[in-house]
Amino acid sequence: MSLIFILGTAAGLILYALKQNINLFYTPTELLQAQLNSGQAIRLGGYVKNHSVHYNNSGQEVNFTITDRINEIKINYAGVLPNLFREGQSVVVTGNLNSQHVLIANQVLAKHDEKYMPPSIAKRIEQQHHGD
């Protein structure tokens, strides 16, 4: 009986530790509705808003907006963007949300179509867009 208790406790602690390291995907609408702490690591999926990509003078930093066609989140990124990154295309961005609700990105992943986006994110964006 005590062996079952020990194994159950160990399994519970492992699951709790894993939960702390999970980076969930959010759409911009879900991110705005979530009660997240500033500085929390997150992943954001959506489309790069048209006419939102702006490089600084050195060309090493870029600001752009991700949208799910309902809400938008501004992104700041310092680094080289993927070759397939462009306005109107789907992206997944990993980073930390600051107190102004700007995502300070440390990774940007892009693909030429929404098939790159996890199916659950693409489905949620479509449902939000159609008002389901």
VENPE-V997720 format. One record per residue. N is the residue number from 0. RES is the residue in three letters. OMEGA is omega in whole degrees, 0 to 359 (NA if undefined). D_LAST is the distance of its C-alpha to the last C-alpha in Angstrom with 2 decimals. Layout:
BEGIN
n = {N	N}
res = {RES	RES}
omega = {OMEGA	OMEGA}
d_last = {D_LAST	D_LAST}
END
This chain:
BEGIN
n = {0	1	2	3	4	5	6	7	8	9	10	11	12	13	14	15	16	17	18	19	20	21	22	23	24	25	26	27	28	29	30	31	32	33	34	35	36	37	38	39	40	41	42	43	44	45	46	47	48	49	50	51	52	53	54	55	56	57	58	59	60	61	62	63	64	65	66	67	68	69	70	71	72	73	74	75	76	77	78	79	80	81	82	83	84	85	86	87	88	89	90	91	92	93	94	95	96	97	98	99	100	101	102	103	104	105	106	107	108	109	110	111	112	113	114	115	116	117	118	119	120	121	122	123	124	125	126	127	128	129	130	131}
res = {MET	SER	LEU	ILE	PHE	ILE	LEU	GLY	THR	ALA	ALA	GLY	LEU	ILE	LEU	TYR	ALA	LEU	LYS	GLN	ASN	ILE	ASN	LEU	PHE	TYR	THR	PRO	THR	GLU	LEU	LEU	GLN	ALA	GLN	LEU	ASN	SER	GLY	GLN	ALA	ILE	ARG	LEU	GLY	GLY	TYR	VAL	LYS	ASN	HIS	SER	VAL	HIS	TYR	ASN	ASN	SER	GLY	GLN	GLU	VAL	ASN	PHE	THR	ILE	THR	ASP	ARG	ILE	ASN	GLU	ILE	LYS	ILE	ASN	TYR	ALA	GLY	VAL	LEU	PRO	ASN	LEU	PHE	ARG	GLU	GLY	GLN	SER	VAL	VAL	VAL	THR	GLY	ASN	LEU	ASN	SER	GLN	HIS	VAL	LEU	ILE	ALA	ASN	GLN	VAL	LEU	ALA	LYS	HIS	ASP	GLU	LYS	TYR	MET	PRO	PRO	SER	ILE	ALA	LYS	ARG	ILE	GLU	GLN	GLN	HIS	HIS	GLY	ASP}
omega = {179	177	178	178	181	179	178	178	179	179	178	178	178	179	178	179	179	180	181	183	181	173	181	174	176	164	177	179	179	180	179	179	183	177	183	177	175	181	181	178	180	170	182	178	178	181	176	182	178	177	181	184	181	178	174	185	181	182	182	177	181	173	176	182	173	181	170	181	174	180	184	174	177	182	170	182	174	181	181	178	177	180	183	180	175	180	178	182	182	179	168	185	176	179	182	179	177	186	177	182	172	180	176	190	171	177	176	178	183	177	185	176	184	177	178	183	177	183	182	178	180	180	180	178	179	180	179	181	180	177	181	NA}
d_last = {49.16	49.44	48.41	45.08	44.58	45.45	43.17	40.26	40.91	41.20	37.91	36.19	37.75	36.76	33.09	33.20	34.85	32.33	29.42	31.11	31.10	27.53	25.72	21.96	19.59	17.28	15.03	16.32	13.61	14.35	18.00	18.15	16.73	19.10	22.61	24.63	28.31	29.77	31.29	29.01	28.50	24.96	23.24	20.68	18.79	17.49	19.08	22.39	22.00	24.38	27.66	27.10	29.62	32.94	35.93	38.69	42.26	43.21	40.19	39.70	36.78	33.52	30.77	27.37	23.79	20.76	17.39	13.79	13.61	12.58	15.49	18.79	21.46	25.06	26.99	30.79	32.42	36.11	36.96	36.66	33.27	32.54	33.74	30.31	28.88	27.95	25.64	22.36	22.58	20.82	22.72	22.93	25.11	27.00	28.77	29.24	27.47	30.09	30.34	29.10	25.76	27.17	26.93	30.46	29.94	32.45	30.73	28.65	27.55	26.49	26.09	25.99	22.53	19.31	20.81	22.69	19.73	19.14	16.59	14.61	14.42	13.62	10.68	9.31	10.17	8.57	5.04	6.16	7.84	5.64	3.82	0.00}
END
